[in-house]
Amino acid sequence: MNHSIYSADRATHLKVVVVALVAGIAVAGLGITARTGSDEGLTQTARVIKAGKPVVVTSANASLVR
């Protein structure tokens, strides 16, 4: 058994690649199945927010002269 990736033979490198591919496919499959089934109940309507009167926010006690 090789304990270093540098001195490993071709079969060991192939095993590492296969394990990485299987793990990647498993994670992708888990992510796909974790989604919700349908989006019918999640419809959203656009709400319009209208601007009101301008507001001045300040921390100084000086009066504003316009």
C-alpha positions, 0 to 999 in steps of 0.5 A: 500500500502506498501512503503517498500520492507521489509514489502511488501507482496507476491503480491507486490513482484510478481508485482515487479518481473513481471515488471522487467521481462517485462522491460528486455524483452522490452529492449532485443526486442528493441536491437534485432530490432535496428540491421541492416537487412542484412550484405551484403553491409558491407563486408570488405576486408583484407588489408595487411600493410607492414612494411617500414624502421625503424624510430627513434623518440627522443626528445634529441639533442644527436647524435646516435652512432651505 
